[in-house]
Amino acid sequence: MANLLSEKAATVLEFMQANAKADLTAAAIAEETGIEKKSITGVINGLQKKGFVIREVVEGQKDKLIRLTAEGAVQDPYAPKPEKTDE
């Protein structure tokens, strides 16, 4: 059975959950998780679409901070994709 998140997205979500109190930028997440900077935007976009993270503008900071949502904080990064039902 396939997972809800890609391997990279699960890695990012797991890292963010472990560092929930840290001020994380996309560049910092890429560096800490070993995901290429050119890939991290797409990974974060996917997590944002699912409602697991938000981008936050912080005055005086050049880069947006990536923050977990309440749902993202409790989401199992390796949860299986829900089965489709024929309704």
URHU-V32466 format. One record per residue. N is the residue number from 1. RES is the residue in three letters. SS is DSSP state (H for helix, E for strand, C for the rest). PSI is psi in whole degrees, 0 to 359 (NA if undefined). BURIAL is b if it has 24 or more other ideal C-beta (glycine too) atoms within 12 Angstrom, else e. Layout:
<<N/RES/SS/PSI/BURIAL> <N/RES/SS/PSI/BURIAL>>
//
This chain:
<<1/MET/C/140/e> <2/ALA/C/152/e> <3/ASN/E/156/e> <4/LEU/C/321/e> <5/LEU/C/151/b> <6/SER/C/167/e> <7/GLU/H/317/e> <8/LYS/H/317/b> <9/ALA/H/320/b> <10/ALA/H/320/b> <11/THR/H/315/b> <12/VAL/H/314/b> <13/LEU/H/316/b> <14/GLU/H/317/b> <15/PHE/H/316/b> <16/MET/H/322/b> <17/GLN/H/322/b> <18/ALA/H/341/e> <19/ASN/C/39/e> <20/ALA/C/331/e> <21/LYS/C/353/e> <22/ALA/C/150/e> <23/ASP/C/106/e> <24/LEU/E/131/b> <25/THR/E/166/b> <26/ALA/H/319/b> <27/ALA/H/319/e> <28/ALA/H/319/b> <29/ILE/H/316/b> <30/ALA/H/314/b> <31/GLU/H/315/e> <32/GLU/H/330/e> <33/THR/H/349/b> <34/GLY/C/13/e> <35/ILE/C/136/b> <36/GLU/C/142/e> <37/LYS/H/326/e> <38/LYS/H/341/e> <39/SER/H/337/e> <40/ILE/H/325/b> <41/THR/H/315/b> <42/GLY/H/321/e> <43/VAL/H/314/b> <44/ILE/H/321/b> <45/ASN/H/317/e> <46/GLY/H/318/b> <47/LEU/H/324/b> <48/GLN/H/319/b> <49/LYS/H/324/e> <50/LYS/C/353/b> <51/GLY/C/19/e> <52/PHE/C/336/b> <53/VAL/E/161/b> <54/ILE/E/157/b> <55/ARG/E/133/e> <56/GLU/E/128/e> <57/VAL/C/129/e> <58/VAL/C/124/e> <59/GLU/C/135/e> <60/GLY/C/356/e> <61/GLN/C/130/e> <62/LYS/C/311/e> <63/ASP/C/147/e> <64/LYS/C/148/e> <65/LEU/E/145/b> <66/ILE/E/123/b> <67/ARG/E/145/b> <68/LEU/E/145/b> <69/THR/C/172/e> <70/ALA/H/321/e> <71/GLU/H/319/e> <72/GLY/H/329/b> <73/ALA/H/333/e> <74/VAL/H/355/e> <75/GLN/C/131/b> <76/ASP/C/116/e> <77/PRO/C/337/b> <78/TYR/C/21/e> <79/ALA/C/143/e> <80/PRO/E/155/e> <81/LYS/C/136/e> <82/PRO/C/144/e> <83/GLU/C/143/e> <84/LYS/C/139/e> <85/THR/C/149/e> <86/ASP/C/88/e> <87/GLU/C/NA/e>>
//
